[in-house]
């Protein structure tokens, strides 16, 4: 099995679950559809294609019952559908999906079809679908994701260990100008704090290289000699050059029209702690602190959007007689806040470590993070675990 971030000795806080994944939260299942084909010059509608869909099912494929949830954002330059209704009712119903920016509608519509086929007879459905931009590596305007790809992710969702890096919706994403994508991690609270589990899944696609911090050390500004680049600049057609402008010049420290650091990250937080929507709103704010630990700033064009949900209170609903619910003491939430921050930090780094280098549309090349060099920097500071 491939090494993950902590296997390299990267220091993290907190106790992970057995899988160190969002699927450590009992009942949660994750599935992917990954589209990866073609190479060379971008031809809209033909490729190259580097994209996909990630599906998170809070109670698994066979149980689309709602659960309490809430969302938050660090910077709003992105999309997560269904959030207005989530604010109003405090419930996540059915699957949560993540894809690329221009195919949110396709994925949303397919999710409705899938839920209807599963017997959901609600008067109307507002699925939660989030996105990040993969248009540097992928033919994002080509409409390559079809309903069958969404069904593949949903029907293929399973518990247990899950893939990371260039998979699902994270296929065409990069972070701190290294290849990244999908990552996951978890934390388990000590028994005296309830023994609850917090799991996180990220689709990570943000950050300038020079900002990257690991273990509190600015490692990124020591790794500026292997930046993303166009392997054949002559392939770029007029009108496409602007999105690659940063990497067409020689000064990697100077932002260009497509500002370095702009990007997005989606964070899905799941827990088996019996939290109510107002408490989950507080949890949903905490991934921003993990992004800051790693050097992220929530730049002006970044869509940093977070969702938190609880799989407790299995019989929660909106019909019938009043129902009792378990309730977590508000003043005991701090350990859960810490767990969210720690797991989010590790999930982002796991996305970086898992993803190999990639060549995509217009022969744009994004390198993999060089873990040997990263470990040497941390070892110099006596920070390797």
LUMNU-753138 format. One record per residue: residue number from 1; x, y, z of N, C-alpha, C in turn. Coordinates in steps of 0.2 Angstrom, whole numbers, plus 5000, padded with zeros to 4 digits. Layout:
<pts>
{NUM {X Y Z} {X Y Z} {X Y Z}};
...
</pts>
This chain:
<pts>
{1 {5004 4994 5000} {5000 5000 5000} {5004 5006 5000}};
{2 {5002 5011 4996} {5006 5017 4995} {5007 5021 5002}};
{3 {5013 5024 5003} {5014 5028 5009} {5009 5034 5009}};
{4 {5007 5036 5015} {5003 5042 5017} {5007 5047 5020}};
{5 {5005 5053 5022} {5009 5058 5024} {5012 5056 5031}};
{6 {5009 5053 5036} {5012 5051 5042} {5017 5046 5041}};
{7 {5016 5041 5036} {5021 5036 5035} {5028 5039 5033}};
{8 {5028 5045 5031} {5034 5049 5029} {5037 5052 5035}};
{9 {5033 5052 5041} {5036 5056 5047} {5033 5063 5047}};
{10 {5029 5065 5043} {5026 5072 5044} {5022 5072 5050}};
{11 {5024 5077 5054} {5021 5078 5061} {5013 5080 5061}};
{12 {5009 5077 5064} {5002 5079 5065} {5000 5077 5072}};
{13 {4995 5081 5074} {4992 5080 5081} {4986 5076 5081}};
{14 {4984 5073 5087} {4978 5069 5087} {4979 5062 5086}};
{15 {4974 5058 5088} {4974 5051 5087} {4970 5049 5081}};
{16 {4972 5046 5076} {4968 5044 5070} {4964 5038 5071}};
{17 {4959 5037 5067} {4955 5030 5068} {4959 5025 5064}};
{18 {4956 5019 5064} {4960 5013 5061} {4961 5014 5054}};
{19 {4957 5017 5050} {4958 5019 5043} {4961 5025 5042}};
{20 {4961 5030 5047} {4963 5037 5046} {4959 5040 5040}};
{21 {4953 5039 5040} {4949 5041 5034} {4942 5043 5036}};
{22 {4938 5046 5032} {4931 5048 5034} {4927 5042 5035}};
{23 {4929 5036 5032} {4925 5030 5033} {4926 5027 5040}};
{24 {4930 5030 5044} {4930 5028 5051} {4924 5030 5055}};
{25 {4920 5034 5052} {4914 5036 5055} {4909 5031 5052}};
{26 {4906 5027 5057} {4902 5021 5055} {4896 5023 5050}};
{27 {4896 5019 5045} {4890 5020 5040} {4892 5024 5034}};
{28 {4897 5028 5035} {4899 5033 5029} {4902 5028 5024}};
{29 {4900 5030 5017} {4903 5026 5012} {4905 5031 5006}};
{30 {4911 5030 5003} {4913 5034 4998} {4914 5031 4991}};
{31 {4913 5034 4986} {4913 5031 4979} {4916 5036 4974}};
{32 {4919 5034 4969} {4922 5038 4964} {4920 5036 4957}};
{33 {4920 5041 4952} {4921 5040 4945} {4927 5044 4943}};
{34 {4932 5041 4939} {4938 5045 4937} {4938 5045 4930}};
{35 {4938 5051 4927} {4939 5051 4919} {4946 5054 4918}};
{36 {4950 5050 4914} {4957 5052 4913} {4958 5049 4906}};
{37 {4958 5053 4901} {4960 5051 4894} {4962 5056 4890}};
{38 {4966 5055 4885} {4969 5060 4880} {4975 5064 4882}};
{39 {4978 5067 4877} {4984 5071 4879} {4985 5076 4873}};
{40 {4989 5081 4874} {4991 5086 4869} {4986 5092 4870}};
{41 {4985 5095 4864} {4982 5102 4863} {4974 5101 4866}};
{42 {4972 5106 4869} {4965 5106 4871} {4960 5107 4865}};
{43 {4956 5102 4864} {4950 5102 4859} {4944 5102 4863}};
{44 {4940 5107 4864} {4934 5107 4868} {4929 5102 4865}};
{45 {4927 5098 4870} {4922 5092 4868} {4926 5086 4867}};
{46 {4933 5086 4866} {4937 5080 4864} {4942 5079 4870}};
{47 {4945 5084 4873} {4949 5082 4878} {4956 5087 4877}};
{48 {4961 5085 4881} {4961 5079 4886} {4957 5080 4892}};
{49 {4955 5074 4895} {4950 5074 4901} {4954 5072 4907}};
{50 {4953 5076 4912} {4956 5074 4919} {4951 5077 4924}};
{51 {4946 5073 4925} {4940 5075 4930} {4937 5069 4933}};
{52 {4931 5071 4936} {4928 5065 4939} {4923 5067 4944}};
{53 {4920 5063 4948} {4915 5064 4953} {4917 5060 4959}};
{54 {4916 5063 4965} {4917 5060 4972} {4910 5060 4975}};
{55 {4908 5054 4978} {4901 5053 4981} {4903 5051 4988}};
{56 {4900 5055 4993} {4900 5053 5000} {4893 5052 5002}};
{57 {4892 5046 5005} {4885 5044 5007} {4885 5043 5015}};
{58 {4882 5048 5019} {4883 5048 5026} {4880 5042 5029}};
{59 {4875 5039 5027} {4872 5033 5030} {4873 5027 5025}};
{60 {4877 5027 5020} {4878 5022 5015} {4873 5022 5010}};
{61 {4874 5017 5005} {4870 5017 4999} {4862 5015 5000}};
{62 {4862 5011 5005} {4855 5008 5007} {4851 5012 5011}};
{63 {4853 5018 5014} {4850 5022 5018} {4850 5029 5017}};
{64 {4845 5032 5013} {4846 5039 5011} {4842 5043 5017}};
{65 {4841 5041 5023} {4838 5045 5028} {4842 5051 5029}};
{66 {4839 5057 5031} {4843 5063 5032} {4847 5062 5039}};
{67 {4852 5067 5039} {4855 5068 5045} {4856 5075 5047}};
{68 {4858 5077 5053} {4859 5084 5054} {4865 5087 5051}};
{69 {4865 5093 5049} {4871 5096 5045} {4871 5103 5045}};
{70 {4876 5106 5043} {4877 5113 5042} {4883 5115 5038}};
{71 {4884 5121 5036} {4890 5122 5031} {4892 5129 5033}};
{72 {4899 5130 5031} {4902 5137 5032} {4907 5138 5026}};
{73 {4909 5144 5026} {4914 5146 5021} {4919 5151 5023}};
{74 {4925 5150 5021} {4931 5155 5022} {4931 5160 5017}};
{75 {4930 5158 5010} {4929 5163 5005} {4924 5160 5000}};
{76 {4920 5164 4998} {4914 5162 4994} {4914 5161 4987}};
{77 {4920 5161 4984} {4921 5161 4976} {4920 5154 4974}};
{78 {4914 5151 4975} {4913 5144 4973} {4906 5142 4974}};
{79 {4905 5136 4973} {4898 5133 4974} {4897 5127 4978}};
{80 {4892 5127 4982} {4889 5121 4985} {4882 5121 4985}};
{81 {4879 5117 4981} {4871 5118 4980} {4868 5115 4986}};
{82 {4862 5118 4987} {4858 5115 4993} {4859 5119 4999}};
{83 {4863 5124 5000} {4865 5126 5006} {4860 5131 5009}};
{84 {4856 5134 5005} {4850 5138 5008} {4845 5134 5011}};
{85 {4843 5128 5008} {4839 5124 5011} {4842 5120 5017}};
{86 {4848 5119 5017} {4852 5116 5023} {4851 5121 5029}};
{87 {4852 5128 5027} {4852 5133 5033} {4845 5133 5036}};
{88 {4840 5132 5032} {4833 5133 5034} {4831 5127 5038}};
{89 {4833 5121 5036} {4830 5115 5039} {4835 5111 5044}};
{90 {4842 5112 5042} {4847 5109 5046} {4848 5101 5045}};
{91 {4846 5099 5039} {4846 5092 5037} {4850 5091 5031}};
{92 {4855 5086 5030} {4858 5084 5024} {4854 5078 5022}};
{93 {4851 5078 5016} {4847 5072 5014} {4850 5069 5008}};
{94 {4852 5062 5008} {4855 5059 5003} {4862 5060 5002}};
{95 {4865 5059 4996} {4872 5059 4995} {4875 5066 4995}};
{96 {4881 5067 4996} {4885 5073 4995} {4890 5072 4989}};
{97 {4890 5076 4984} {4895 5075 4979} {4899 5081 4977}};
{98 {4905 5079 4974} {4910 5084 4973} {4912 5083 4966}};
{99 {4913 5088 4962} {4915 5088 4955} {4919 5094 4952}};
{100 {4919 5095 4946} {4922 5101 4943} {4917 5107 4943}};
{101 {4920 5113 4942} {4915 5119 4942} {4910 5119 4937}};
{102 {4911 5117 4931} {4906 5117 4926} {4902 5112 4925}};
{103 {4902 5107 4929} {4897 5101 4929} {4893 5100 4935}};
{104 {4893 5105 4939} {4888 5104 4945} {4881 5103 4943}};
{105 {4879 5106 4938} {4872 5105 4936} {4871 5097 4934}};
{106 {4875 5095 4930} {4875 5088 4928} {4874 5083 4933}};
{107 {4879 5084 4938} {4880 5080 4944} {4873 5080 4948}};
{108 {4871 5086 4949} {4865 5088 4953} {4859 5084 4950}};
{109 {4858 5085 4944} {4852 5082 4941} {4853 5074 4941}};
{110 {4859 5071 4940} {4859 5064 4941} {4858 5062 4948}};
{111 {4860 5066 4953} {4859 5064 4960} {4852 5063 4961}};
{112 {4848 5068 4958} {4840 5067 4959} {4838 5061 4956}};
{113 {4840 5059 4950} {4838 5053 4947} {4839 5047 4951}};
{114 {4845 5047 4954} {4848 5041 4958} {4843 5041 4964}};
{115 {4842 5046 4967} {4838 5046 4973} {4831 5044 4972}};
{116 {4828 5046 4966} {4821 5044 4964} {4821 5036 4963}};
{117 {4826 5034 4960} {4827 5026 4958} {4827 5022 4965}};
{118 {4830 5026 4970} {4831 5022 4976} {4824 5023 4981}};
{119 {4819 5026 4978} {4813 5026 4981} {4812 5032 4985}};
{120 {4816 5038 4985} {4814 5044 4988} {4809 5047 4985}};
{121 {4803 5048 4988} {4797 5051 4986} {4796 5058 4988}};
{122 {4801 5061 4991} {4800 5068 4993} {4797 5073 4988}};
{123 {4793 5078 4990} {4790 5082 4985} {4796 5085 4980}};
{124 {4801 5087 4983} {4807 5090 4979} {4813 5088 4983}};
{125 {4819 5088 4979} {4825 5086 4981} {4830 5092 4979}};
{126 {4835 5093 4984} {4840 5098 4983} {4847 5095 4985}};
{127 {4849 5091 4981} {4856 5088 4983} {4861 5093 4984}};
{128 {4866 5091 4988} {4872 5095 4989} {4878 5093 4985}};
{129 {4880 5097 4980} {4885 5096 4975} {4890 5102 4976}};
{130 {4896 5101 4977} {4901 5106 4978} {4906 5105 4972}};
{131 {4911 5110 4971} {4915 5110 4965} {4922 5113 4967}};
{132 {4927 5112 4963} {4933 5115 4962} {4935 5115 4955}};
{133 {4939 5120 4953} {4941 5121 4946} {4947 5117 4943}};
{134 {4946 5113 4938} {4951 5109 4935} {4953 5111 4928}};
{135 {4951 5117 4926} {4952 5119 4919} {4959 5120 4917}};
{136 {4964 5119 4921} {4971 5120 4919} {4973 5113 4916}};
{137 {4971 5108 4919} {4973 5101 4917} {4967 5097 4913}};
{138 {4961 5100 4913} {4955 5096 4910} {4952 5101 4905}};
{139 {4948 5097 4900} {4944 5101 4896} {4937 5102 4900}};
{140 {4937 5107 4903} {4932 5109 4908} {4925 5111 4905}};
{141 {4926 5113 4899} {4920 5115 4895} {4917 5110 4890}};
{142 {4920 5104 4891} {4919 5099 4886} {4913 5094 4888}};
{143 {4910 5095 4894} {4904 5091 4896} {4905 5084 4896}};
{144 {4911 5082 4899} {4913 5075 4898} {4909 5070 4904}};
{145 {4908 5073 4909} {4904 5070 4915} {4897 5069 4913}};
{146 {4895 5063 4912} {4888 5061 4911} {4884 5058 4917}};
{147 {4878 5057 4917} {4874 5054 4922} {4877 5047 4924}};
{148 {4879 5043 4919} {4882 5037 4921} {4888 5037 4925}};
{149 {4892 5042 4925} {4898 5043 4929} {4896 5045 4936}};
{150 {4890 5048 4937} {4888 5050 4943} {4885 5044 4947}};
{151 {4881 5040 4943} {4879 5033 4945} {4884 5029 4947}};
{152 {4890 5029 4943} {4896 5024 4945} {4898 5026 4952}};
{153 {4899 5033 4953} {4902 5035 4960} {4897 5033 4965}};
{154 {4891 5034 4964} {4886 5033 4969} {4885 5025 4971}};
{155 {4884 5021 4965} {4883 5014 4966} {4889 5010 4968}};
{156 {4895 5014 4967} {4902 5010 4969} {4904 5012 4976}};
{157 {4900 5017 4979} {4902 5019 4986} {4902 5013 4991}};
{158 {4908 5013 4995} {4909 5008 5000} {4912 5010 5006}};
{159 {4911 5007 5012} {4915 5008 5018} {4922 5006 5017}};
{160 {4926 5007 5022} {4933 5004 5021} {4938 5009 5019}};
{161 {4944 5007 5017} {4950 5011 5015} {4948 5014 5008}};
{162 {4949 5021 5007} {4948 5024 5001} {4954 5027 4997}};
{163 {4953 5027 4991} {4959 5030 4987} {4960 5037 4988}};
{164 {4966 5040 4987} {4967 5047 4987} {4971 5049 4981}};
{165 {4972 5056 4981} {4976 5059 4976} {4971 5061 4970}};
{166 {4974 5058 4964} {4970 5060 4957} {4965 5055 4956}};
{167 {4960 5055 4960} {4954 5051 4959} {4947 5055 4960}};
{168 {4942 5053 4957} {4935 5056 4958} {4936 5063 4956}};
{169 {4932 5067 4959} {4932 5075 4958} {4939 5078 4959}};
{170 {4943 5075 4962} {4950 5077 4963} {4955 5076 4958}};
{171 {4953 5073 4952} {4957 5070 4947} {4962 5076 4944}};
{172 {4959 5082 4943} {4962 5087 4939} {4964 5093 4944}};
{173 {4965 5091 4950} {4966 5097 4955} {4974 5097 4957}};
{174 {4976 5103 4959} {4983 5104 4962} {4982 5109 4968}};
{175 {4987 5108 4972} {4988 5112 4979} {4995 5114 4980}};
{176 {4996 5120 4981} {5002 5123 4982} {5007 5122 4976}};
{177 {5003 5122 4970} {5007 5121 4964} {5010 5114 4963}};
{178 {5008 5109 4967} {5009 5102 4966} {5003 5098 4964}};
{179 {5003 5093 4961} {4997 5089 4960} {4994 5086 4967}};
{180 {4988 5087 4967} {4984 5085 4973} {4978 5082 4971}};
{181 {4972 5084 4975} {4966 5081 4973} {4962 5079 4979}};
{182 {4960 5073 4980} {4956 5070 4986} {4961 5067 4991}};
{183 {4959 5069 4997} {4963 5067 5003} {4958 5066 5009}};
{184 {4960 5061 5014} {4955 5060 5019} {4960 5059 5026}};
{185 {4956 5059 5031} {4960 5058 5038} {4954 5058 5043}};
{186 {4956 5055 5049} {4951 5055 5054} {4954 5056 5061}};
{187 {4950 5057 5066} {4953 5058 5073} {4948 5054 5078}};
{188 {4950 5051 5083} {4946 5048 5088} {4947 5051 5095}};
{189 {4942 5054 5098} {4943 5057 5104} {4944 5052 5110}};
{190 {4948 5054 5115} {4949 5049 5121} {4942 5047 5124}};
{191 {4942 5041 5127} {4936 5039 5130} {4933 5044 5135}};
{192 {4937 5047 5139} {4935 5052 5144} {4931 5058 5140}};
{193 {4932 5059 5134} {4929 5064 5130} {4924 5062 5126}};
{194 {4922 5055 5127} {4916 5052 5123} {4918 5047 5118}};
{195 {4925 5047 5116} {4927 5042 5111} {4924 5043 5104}};
{196 {4921 5049 5103} {4918 5050 5096} {4923 5050 5091}};
{197 {4921 5049 5084} {4925 5049 5079} {4924 5055 5074}};
{198 {4929 5058 5072} {4928 5064 5067} {4932 5062 5060}};
{199 {4928 5062 5055} {4932 5060 5048} {4931 5066 5044}};
{200 {4936 5067 5039} {4936 5072 5035} {4938 5070 5028}};
{201 {4935 5072 5023} {4937 5071 5016} {4938 5078 5012}};
{202 {4943 5079 5009} {4944 5086 5005} {4945 5084 4998}};
{203 {4943 5089 4994} {4945 5090 4987} {4949 5097 4987}};
{204 {4955 5096 4986} {4960 5101 4988} {4963 5104 4981}};
{205 {4963 5111 4980} {4964 5114 4974} {4966 5121 4975}};
{206 {4971 5123 4979} {4972 5130 4981} {4980 5131 4983}};
{207 {4982 5137 4983} {4988 5139 4986} {4994 5140 4982}};
{208 {4998 5145 4983} {5004 5146 4980} {5010 5142 4983}};
{209 {5015 5140 4979} {5020 5136 4982} {5024 5139 4987}};
{210 {5025 5145 4987} {5029 5148 4992} {5026 5149 4999}};
{211 {5019 5148 4999} {5016 5148 5005} {5015 5142 5009}};
{212 {5017 5136 5006} {5016 5130 5009} {5020 5129 5016}};
{213 {5017 5127 5021} {5020 5126 5028} {5018 5119 5030}};
{214 {5023 5115 5032} {5022 5109 5035} {5026 5109 5042}};
{215 {5023 5107 5047} {5026 5107 5054} {5028 5114 5056}};
{216 {5024 5119 5053} {5026 5126 5055} {5031 5129 5051}};
{217 {5035 5125 5047} {5040 5127 5043} {5038 5129 5036}};
{218 {5041 5135 5034} {5039 5137 5027} {5044 5132 5022}};
{219 {5041 5127 5020} {5045 5122 5016} {5044 5124 5008}};
{220 {5038 5128 5007} {5037 5129 5000} {5042 5134 4996}};
{221 {5045 5139 5000} {5049 5143 4997} {5056 5140 4996}};
{222 {5057 5134 4999} {5063 5131 4997} {5063 5125 4992}};
{223 {5057 5126 4988} {5055 5121 4983} {5053 5124 4977}};
{224 {5056 5130 4975} {5053 5134 4969} {5057 5132 4963}};
{225 {5060 5127 4963} {5064 5125 4956} {5061 5120 4952}};
{226 {5055 5118 4954} {5051 5113 4950} {5044 5115 4950}};
{227 {5042 5120 4946} {5036 5123 4946} {5031 5119 4940}};
{228 {5025 5120 4941} {5021 5118 4935} {5023 5122 4929}};
{229 {5022 5118 4923} {5025 5121 4917} {5022 5118 4911}};
{230 {5022 5122 4905} {5019 5120 4899} {5025 5117 4895}};
{231 {5024 5110 4894} {5029 5106 4890} {5030 5108 4883}};
{232 {5025 5111 4880} {5025 5114 4873} {5021 5120 4873}};
{233 {5024 5126 4875} {5020 5132 4874} {5017 5134 4868}};
{234 {5019 5131 4862} {5016 5133 4856} {5009 5130 4855}};
{235 {5007 5125 4859} {5001 5122 4859} {4995 5127 4861}};
{236 {4997 5132 4865} {4992 5136 4867} {4989 5141 4862}};
{237 {4982 5140 4861} {4979 5144 4857} {4977 5151 4860}};
{238 {4976 5156 4855} {4975 5163 4858} {4968 5163 4862}};
{239 {4968 5166 4868} {4963 5166 4872} {4963 5161 4878}};
{240 {4968 5156 4877} {4969 5151 4883} {4975 5153 4887}};
{241 {4979 5158 4884} {4986 5159 4888} {4985 5162 4895}};
{242 {4980 5166 4896} {4979 5169 4902} {4979 5165 4908}};
{243 {4976 5159 4907} {4975 5155 4913} {4982 5151 4915}};
{244 {4986 5151 4910} {4993 5148 4911} {4998 5154 4913}};
{245 {4996 5160 4913} {5001 5166 4913} {5006 5165 4918}};
{246 {5004 5163 4924} {5009 5163 4929} {5015 5159 4928}};
{247 {5014 5153 4924} {5019 5148 4922} {5023 5149 4916}};
{248 {5021 5155 4912} {5024 5157 4906} {5030 5162 4907}};
{249 {5030 5165 4913} {5036 5169 4915} {5041 5166 4919}};
{250 {5046 5170 4920} {5052 5167 4924} {5052 5168 4931}};
{251 {5048 5173 4933} {5048 5175 4941} {5042 5171 4944}};
{252 {5044 5166 4948} {5038 5162 4951} {5036 5165 4957}};
{253 {5039 5170 4959} {5036 5174 4965} {5031 5179 4964}};
{254 {5031 5181 4957} {5026 5187 4955} {5020 5184 4953}};
{255 {5014 5185 4956} {5008 5183 4953} {5006 5187 4947}};
{256 {5003 5183 4942} {5001 5186 4936} {4994 5186 4935}};
{257 {4991 5187 4929} {4984 5189 4929} {4980 5183 4932}};
{258 {4981 5177 4931} {4978 5172 4935} {4982 5171 4942}};
{259 {4980 5174 4947} {4984 5175 4953} {4985 5169 4956}};
{260 {4992 5168 4957} {4994 5162 4961} {4991 5162 4968}};
{261 {4989 5156 4970} {4985 5155 4976} {4978 5154 4975}};
{262 {4975 5157 4970} {4968 5157 4969} {4966 5150 4967}};
{263 {4961 5147 4970} {4959 5140 4969} {4953 5139 4974}};
{264 {4953 5133 4976} {4947 5131 4980} {4949 5125 4984}};
{265 {4945 5124 4989} {4945 5118 4993} {4938 5116 4996}};
{266 {4936 5110 4995} {4930 5108 4998} {4931 5103 5004}};
{267 {4928 5104 5010} {4930 5100 5015} {4923 5097 5018}};
{268 {4923 5090 5018} {4917 5087 5021} {4919 5084 5028}};
{269 {4915 5086 5033} {4917 5083 5040} {4911 5079 5042}};
{270 {4912 5073 5044} {4907 5068 5047} {4909 5066 5054}};
{271 {4904 5066 5058} {4906 5063 5065} {4900 5059 5067}};
{272 {4901 5055 5072} {4896 5051 5075} {4894 5054 5082}};
{273 {4897 5060 5084} {4895 5063 5090} {4888 5066 5088}};
{274 {4883 5066 5093} {4876 5068 5092} {4876 5076 5093}};
{275 {4877 5079 5087} {4877 5086 5087} {4871 5089 5083}};
{276 {4869 5094 5085} {4863 5098 5082} {4866 5103 5077}};
{277 {4861 5105 5072} {4864 5109 5067} {4868 5115 5069}};
{278 {4866 5119 5074} {4870 5125 5077} {4876 5123 5079}};
{279 {4877 5117 5082} {4884 5114 5084} {4888 5112 5078}};
{280 {4885 5109 5073} {4888 5107 5067} {4891 5113 5063}};
{281 {4887 5119 5063} {4889 5125 5060} {4896 5127 5063}};
{282 {4896 5126 5070} {4903 5128 5073} {4908 5123 5071}};
{283 {4907 5117 5070} {4912 5112 5067} {4914 5114 5060}};
{284 {4909 5116 5056} {4910 5118 5049} {4915 5124 5048}};
{285 {4916 5128 5053} {4920 5134 5053} {4927 5132 5054}};
{286 {4929 5126 5057} {4935 5125 5059} {4940 5122 5054}};
{287 {4938 5120 5048} {4943 5118 5043} {4947 5124 5041}};
{288 {4945 5130 5041} {4948 5136 5039} {4955 5136 5043}};
{289 {4955 5134 5049} {4961 5135 5054} {4966 5130 5051}};
{290 {4964 5124 5049} {4969 5119 5046} {4972 5122 5039}};
{291 {4968 5125 5035} {4971 5128 5029} {4976 5133 5031}};
{292 {4974 5137 5036} {4979 5142 5038} {4986 5139 5041}};
{293 {4985 5134 5045} {4991 5130 5047} {4996 5129 5041}};
{294 {4993 5127 5036} {4997 5125 5030} {4999 5130 5025}};
{295 {4997 5136 5027} {4999 5142 5023} {4994 5145 5019}};
{296 {4988 5142 5019} {4983 5145 5015} {4980 5151 5018}};
{297 {4977 5156 5013} {4975 5162 5016} {4968 5164 5014}};
{298 {4964 5159 5010} {4958 5161 5007} {4958 5166 5002}};
{299 {4962 5165 4997} {4963 5171 4992} {4956 5173 4989}};
{300 {4957 5179 4985} {4951 5182 4983} {4947 5178 4978}};
{301 {4950 5174 4974} {4946 5170 4970} {4945 5162 4972}};
{302 {4946 5161 4979} {4946 5154 4981} {4939 5153 4984}};
{303 {4937 5147 4982} {4930 5144 4985} {4932 5139 4990}};
{304 {4932 5141 4997} {4934 5137 5002} {4927 5136 5006}};
{305 {4924 5130 5005} {4917 5129 5007} {4917 5122 5011}};
{306 {4914 5122 5017} {4914 5116 5021} {4908 5114 5023}};
{307 {4907 5108 5024} {4901 5105 5026} {4902 5100 5032}};
{308 {4898 5100 5037} {4899 5096 5043} {4892 5092 5044}};
{309 {4892 5086 5046} {4886 5082 5047} {4887 5077 5052}};
{310 {4882 5075 5055} {4882 5070 5061} {4878 5064 5059}};
{311 {4881 5058 5060} {4877 5052 5058} {4873 5049 5064}};
{312 {4874 5053 5070} {4870 5051 5076} {4863 5052 5075}};
{313 {4858 5051 5079} {4851 5052 5079} {4848 5049 5072}};
{314 {4849 5043 5072} {4847 5039 5066} {4840 5040 5063}};
{315 {4835 5042 5068} {4828 5042 5066} {4826 5050 5065}};
{316 {4831 5054 5064} {4829 5061 5063} {4825 5062 5057}};
{317 {4819 5066 5057} {4815 5067 5051} {4811 5073 5052}};
{318 {4806 5074 5047} {4803 5080 5047} {4795 5079 5047}};
{319 {4793 5073 5048} {4786 5071 5048} {4784 5068 5055}};
{320 {4778 5067 5056} {4775 5063 5062} {4775 5067 5068}};
{321 {4776 5063 5073} {4776 5066 5080} {4782 5069 5082}};
{322 {4783 5073 5087} {4789 5075 5090} {4794 5069 5092}};
{323 {4800 5070 5091} {4805 5065 5092} {4810 5067 5096}};
{324 {4812 5063 5101} {4818 5064 5105} {4825 5064 5101}};
{325 {4829 5068 5103} {4836 5067 5100} {4841 5068 5105}};
{326 {4847 5064 5104} {4853 5065 5108} {4856 5072 5107}};
{327 {4859 5075 5112} {4861 5081 5112} {4868 5082 5115}};
{328 {4873 5085 5112} {4880 5085 5115} {4881 5092 5118}};
{329 {4884 5092 5124} {4884 5098 5128} {4889 5103 5124}};
{330 {4886 5109 5124} {4889 5114 5120} {4896 5116 5123}};
{331 {4897 5116 5129} {4904 5118 5132} {4909 5112 5132}};
{332 {4907 5106 5129} {4912 5101 5128} {4914 5100 5121}};
{333 {4913 5105 5116} {4914 5104 5109} {4921 5105 5107}};
{334 {4925 5108 5112} {4932 5110 5110} {4936 5104 5107}};
{335 {4936 5098 5110} {4940 5093 5107} {4938 5091 5100}};
{336 {4931 5092 5099} {4929 5090 5092} {4931 5096 5087}};
{337 {4932 5102 5089} {4935 5107 5085} {4942 5105 5083}};
{338 {4946 5103 5089} {4953 5101 5087} {4953 5095 5083}};
{339 {4949 5090 5083} {4949 5085 5079} {4948 5087 5072}};
{340 {4943 5091 5071} {4942 5093 5064} {4948 5097 5061}};
{341 {4951 5101 5065} {4957 5105 5062} {4963 5100 5061}};
{342 {4964 5095 5065} {4969 5091 5064} {4968 5086 5058}};
{343 {4962 5083 5058} {4960 5079 5052} {4960 5082 5046}};
{344 {4958 5089 5045} {4958 5092 5039} {4965 5094 5037}};
{345 {4970 5096 5041} {4977 5097 5040} {4980 5090 5037}};
{346 {4979 5085 5040} {4982 5079 5037} {4979 5076 5031}};
{347 {4972 5077 5030} {4969 5075 5024} {4972 5079 5018}};
{348 {4973 5086 5019} {4976 5090 5013} {4983 5087 5011}};
{349 {4987 5086 5016} {4993 5083 5015} {4993 5076 5012}};
{350 {4988 5072 5014} {4988 5066 5011} {4986 5066 5004}};
{351 {4982 5071 5002} {4980 5072 4995} {4986 5074 4991}};
{352 {4991 5078 4994} {4997 5080 4990} {5002 5074 4990}};
{353 {5002 5070 4995} {5007 5064 4995} {5005 5059 4990}};
{354 {4998 5058 4990} {4996 5052 4986} {4996 5053 4978}};
{355 {4996 5060 4976} {4995 5061 4969} {5002 5061 4966}};
{356 {5002 5058 4960} {5008 5058 4956} {5008 5064 4952}};
{357 {5013 5065 4948} {5014 5071 4943} {5008 5069 4938}};
{358 {5006 5075 4934} {5001 5074 4929} {5003 5079 4923}};
{359 {5002 5076 4917} {5002 5080 4911} {4995 5080 4909}};
{360 {4992 5086 4908} {4985 5087 4905} {4984 5091 4899}};
{361 {4979 5095 4899} {4977 5099 4893} {4983 5103 4891}};
{362 {4984 5104 4885} {4989 5108 4882} {4996 5107 4885}};
{363 {4997 5100 4887} {5003 5098 4889} {5005 5102 4895}};
{364 {5001 5104 4899} {5002 5107 4906} {5004 5102 4911}};
{365 {5010 5103 4914} {5013 5098 4918} {5013 5100 4925}};
{366 {5010 5096 4930} {5011 5098 4937} {5014 5093 4941}};
{367 {5020 5094 4944} {5024 5089 4947} {5021 5087 4954}};
{368 {5023 5081 4956} {5021 5078 4962} {5026 5081 4968}};
{369 {5023 5082 4974} {5027 5084 4979} {5033 5080 4980}};
{370 {5040 5082 4981} {5045 5078 4982} {5046 5076 4989}};
{371 {5044 5071 4991} {5044 5069 4998} {5051 5068 5001}};
{372 {5056 5066 4997} {5062 5066 5000} {5065 5072 5002}};
{373 {5064 5077 4998} {5066 5084 4999} {5062 5087 5005}};
{374 {5056 5086 5005} {5052 5089 5011} {5054 5086 5017}};
{375 {5055 5079 5017} {5058 5076 5024} {5064 5078 5026}};
{376 {5069 5080 5021} {5075 5082 5023} {5075 5089 5026}};
{377 {5070 5093 5024} {5069 5100 5027} {5067 5099 5034}};
{378 {5062 5095 5035} {5059 5094 5041} {5064 5091 5046}};
{379 {5068 5086 5043} {5073 5083 5048} {5078 5088 5050}};
{380 {5080 5093 5046} {5085 5098 5047} {5082 5102 5054}};
{381 {5075 5102 5054} {5072 5106 5060} {5070 5101 5065}};
{382 {5072 5095 5065} {5071 5090 5070} {5063 5089 5071}};
{383 {5059 5089 5065} {5052 5089 5065} {5049 5082 5063}};
{384 {5053 5078 5060} {5051 5071 5058} {5048 5067 5064}};
{385 {5042 5064 5063} {5040 5060 5069} {5043 5054 5069}};
</pts>
